[in-house]
Amino acid sequence: MTEQELIKELRMSLPSNRILEVVRNGAIQVYGDLIFLKKKDEADSSDFIKWEENKGYNYDYRELQGKNVIFGHTLFNERGKEALKAFLEA
């Protein structure tokens, strides 16, 4: 699985599309590197917060508005977790 395929799968595996609408930059950390699902601008890795709470599809995720976020692996649905596993094994 390529990085671009992983990004596509993970974007579809978030609990809500609203998450990517509100965050400034959104990424997942793999082996210490950030893989961006949304990248609006450059940000220092120390500016990121970690988010692992799945509050469901209809939640507004207002607390993430304009923030730089690293998504925890547990946030994604099973399809996203399987894609991440396939990427790590490749």
C-alpha positions in Angstrom: 0.0 0.0 0.0 1.3 3.4 -0.9 1.3 6.5 1.3 -1.3 8.1 -0.9 -3.6 5.0 -0.7 -3.2 5.1 3.1 -4.1 8.7 3.3 -7.2 8.1 1.2 -8.3 5.2 3.4 -7.7 7.0 6.6 -9.6 10.1 5.5 -12.6 8.0 4.8 -12.1 6.1 8.1 -12.5 9.1 10.4 -15.6 9.1 12.6 -16.8 12.3 10.8 -15.8 14.4 7.8 -16.2 17.4 10.1 -12.9 16.7 11.7 -10.9 17.5 8.6 -13.0 20.6 8.0 -12.2 22.2 11.3 -8.5 21.3 11.9 -5.8 23.4 10.5 -3.4 20.5 10.0 -4.3 16.8 10.6 -1.9 14.0 10.6 -1.1 10.5 11.9 2.2 9.5 13.3 4.0 6.5 11.8 7.4 5.5 13.1 8.0 9.1 14.3 7.1 10.7 11.0 3.9 12.6 10.3 1.7 11.6 7.4 -0.7 14.4 6.7 -4.4 13.8 6.0 -4.9 17.6 5.7 -2.1 20.1 5.5 -3.0 23.8 5.3 0.4 25.2 6.2 3.7 24.4 7.8 3.7 23.7 11.6 6.3 22.7 14.1 5.7 19.2 15.5 5.6 20.7 19.0 2.5 22.7 18.0 0.4 19.5 17.6 -2.1 18.1 20.0 -3.0 14.4 20.1 -6.7 13.4 19.6 -8.1 9.9 20.1 -11.7 10.6 21.1 -14.3 9.3 18.8 -17.4 11.5 19.5 -19.4 10.2 16.6 -20.6 11.4 13.2 -22.9 14.2 14.4 -20.6 15.8 16.9 -19.2 19.3 15.8 -15.6 18.9 17.0 -15.5 22.6 17.8 -12.6 22.1 20.3 -10.4 21.1 17.3 -11.1 24.3 15.4 -7.9 25.7 13.9 -5.7 23.3 15.7 -2.8 21.1 14.5 -3.8 17.6 15.4 -2.2 14.2 15.4 -4.9 11.6 15.2 -4.5 8.5 17.4 -4.7 5.1 15.6 -7.7 4.1 17.7 -9.8 7.0 16.2 -10.1 5.2 12.8 -12.7 2.6 12.0 -11.7 -1.0 11.2 -11.1 -0.3 7.5 -8.6 2.4 8.4 -6.9 0.2 11.0 -6.5 -2.5 8.4 -5.1 0.0 5.9 -2.6 1.2 8.5 -1.6 -2.4 9.2 -1.1 -3.1 5.5 1.0 0.0 5.1 3.2 -0.9 8.1 3.8 -4.4 6.8 4.7 -3.2 3.3 
